[in-house]
Amino acid sequence: MVIRSGDFVPGQVIVKLKGDNHSIAPVEDNFADKYGATVADSFDFGPQGIVDQGKMLQLVLPEGVTTEQALAKMAQDPNVAYAEPNFIYRLEQPIREGGQQPPAQQPPAQQPPAEGPAQFLPNDLTGELWGMHNTGQNGGKADADIDAPEAWAIHTGRNDAPIIAVIDTGIDYNHPDLKDNMWTNPGEIAGDGIDNDGNGIIDDVHGYNAIGDNGDPMDGHGHGTHCAGTIAGVGDNGEGVVGVNHKAQLMAVKIFSDEGSTDSAAILRAIEYTTKMGAKITSNSWGGGFSSQAQKEAFAASPALHIMAAGNNGLNNDFIPNYPSNYDLPNNLAVAASDRNDNKAGFSNFGARKVDIAAPGVDIWSAA
């Protein structure tokens, strides 16, 4: 594996120390001092493994010491489990995703046959939302969908449902079709400038900005808001789109800048936050770049189910891995993209061993 200088943040490393966690501060300080470095961040992923097996740190190296030099030296250090660059990742551009709200139109007036399953067709289920309800519109194959109306006849979600963390570019938490489904931190008082719940983040009312390390995860890019609309656009409100969950708790976790870039440290902070704040599901509609042992351990330590995009390169993930979806973990679910005819999307990655399932992913209309 060849790592070029543009693939990581220069002068920084992510290092995992061996040993227990009984003396966190001395371990951090002594190790950083040994290399003339400073601790930019440290990570605590809870009781499921990492915190009890050694501390994970983000270090800023002293001037004149390159990342490559530090990694080579740390590889010989008996106190180091592993060290890696602070990798840079860039958001893949969505392919053929509708980035706007669809025109206000009703779904095809096709009712299920009398002997068929019951359906609920909300008033914001437009004909553009073929992935929810495909009756063959626009040349599609009838029933090549997720059977959303049949599911909605049974349940449409609830506002006290398990927390879904959208780890992405943030969410427009003021969006008229999302604001009522945003998770609200019960321990935080909005706008008072105080870390009321003592989690280290001020005013994290609806989530966390991990790239900026603050409590405002507003989306200035659009991708996270788009994903959130599909997950939980408010249902049957006569506006915009309907999500799979009409009611939900969406936690906004911003790892990408508004220009669409991030690094390992931000991703680690994001996973740490979702674990600490009780998310049960995470949405990760991003990927590509280098494998990170630190990220793999963070996802593994989380009790959440992590929904991972399989990738948009048309490659076989069994032979050319895509991360984070390729991490071999019991709580990762890798998802390919299908089209309105129930075929694999041409751009979608695939793999009999490394991709678990496919879901509608072409011409997807959502919140914007």
C-alpha positions, -999 to +999 in steps of 0.1 A: +000+000+000+014+033-011+004+063+010+010+096-006+015+129+013-019+142+001-037+113+016-032+123+052-029+154+074+008+161+076+024+162+110-003+141+127-007+105+137-034+083+153-018+059+178-032+031+199-012+023+230-009-010+246-019-017+282-047-008+305-065+024+311-059+029+348-037+060+344-049+078+314-033+112+319+002+100+327+001+076+298-009+103+274+015+129+286+045+106+290+040+091+255+035+125+238+066+139+256+086+110+245+081+120+209+080+158+215+044+157+204+012+172+218-021+154+223-048+169+201-074+145+211-080+112+229-108+087+223-130+067+247-153+043+229-169+029+260-167-005+279-168-028+248-131-030+243-109-001+234-109+018+266-099-013+286-072-023+262-052+008+258-057+045+250-061+059+215-046+093+208-044+119+180-009+134+182+005+166+166+041+160+158+069+186+166+080+208+137+106+191+116+093+155+122+073+140+093+044+116+097+065+089+080+094+094+104+071+092+134+053+061+121+086+043+115+098+051+150+065+041+166+065+008+148+095-001+170+080+011+202+069-017+225+042+005+240+024+010+207-002-014+194-003+004+161+001+039+146-013+053+114-017+086+096-046+108+102-061+099+068-080+123+046-113+112+030-134+129+004-171+125-001-180+106-033-204+126-054-238+110-054-246+095-088-280+103-103-295+112-070-323+138-072-310+166-050-342+185-050-377+180-036-400+165-062-430+184-076-461+182-055-480+153-070-499+124-057-488+088-060-503+067-088-539+060-078-533+023-078-549+004-049-539-031-039-563-059-050-589-069-025-569-100-016-536-082-014-519-068+016-532-036+032-514-004+023-512+031+036-504+058+010-495+090+027-503+123+010-466+131+005-458+098-013-452+112-048-448+092-079-411+101-080-405+080-049-403+047-068-381+031-041-410+034-017-438+024-040-431+012-076-462+007-097-442+007-129-441+045-133-414+060-156-406+026-171-399+008-138-408-027-128-439-029-106-431-038-070-393-033-074-394-013-042-392-017-004-429-023+001-432+008+021-470+012+019-474-023+032-451-016+061-468+017+068-501-001+072-485-018+102-463+009+116-451+044+106-425+050+133-426+071+165-408+101+179-394+081+209-379+055+186-343+044+189-319+072+178-306+070+142-273+089+138-267+102+103-229+104+101-224+126+071-223+163+061-247+172+089-285+177+086-305+209+080-323+206+113-345+235+104-358+218+073-396+218+073-397+181+064-371+171+090-372+194+120-400+175+138-380+143+135-347+156+149-333+141+180-331+166+209-305+161+235-325+160+268-295+171+288-288+203+269-303+238+270-303+254+236-283+285+231-270+291+266-234+285+258-230+259+285-221+222+283-252+213+304-249+176+302-211+175+307-203+155+276-176+180+264-198+196+237-216+229+242-251+233+229-252+199+211-290+201+209-295+181+177-261+164+173-224+171+169-201+187+144-171+164+146-151+181+119-154+215+137-156+199+172-187+219+182-224+215+188-237+228+155-241+200+129-259+222+103-255+208+068-239+232+043-233+206+017-267+188+012-257+151+012-266+144+048-299+162+045-307+142+014-300+109+033-320+121+063-350+127+041-351+092+029-346+078+064-372+100+081-388+128+061-420+136+081-448+115+067-483+125+056-478+162+062-486+172+026-451+186+021-419+175+003-412+138+006-420+110+029-393+090+046-392+053+055-399+064+091-427+090+093-416+098+128-382+092+142-352+106+161-325+118+137-292+126+153-271+149+130-234+140+131-213+161+108-180+146+097-175+163+064-168+199+058-192+218+035-166+211+008-169+174+013-137+164+031-129+149+065-102+130+083-098+100+106-098+121+138-132+136+129-147+101+121-134+088+154-149+117+173-182+111+155-183+074+165-173+083+200-202+108+202-228+084+188-218+057+213-218+081+242-252+096+234-270+063+228-275+060+190-287+025+181-283+028+143-258+049+123-261+058+086-228+059+067-235+069+031-198+075+024-167+055+018-135+049-001-099+056+009-076+037+031-083+011+057-080+024+093-075+000+122-085+028+145-119+033+127-125-004+126-120-007+163-142+023+170-171+008+149-165-026+166-167-011+201-200+007+193-232-012+202-250+003+172-258-013+139-238+005+112-254+008+078-226+013+053-227+023+016-210-004-005-195+022-028-201+039-061-172+026-082-188-004-099-161-026-082-162-061-066-156-054-029-146-091-025-114-083-043-110-045-041-121-034-006-142-004+001-141+011+036-158+013+060-182-012+045-156-039+041-146-040+078-154-076+089-176-067+118-209-083+131-225-049+134-218-036+099-243-039+071-230-032+036-256-019+011-254-018-027-277+003-049-305-011-071-325+006-098-363+009-105-361-024-125-347-043-096-312-045-112-279-036-096-271+000-104-243+002-129-222+024-106-228+003-075-201-018-059-210-054-052-196-086-037-210-120-028-190-120+005-186-084+014-219-068+004-250-079+024-280-063+007-292-039-020-317-010-017-331+016-041-303+040-050-309+055-085-329+086-091-337+090-055-357+121-046-354+134-011-351+165+011-328+192-001 
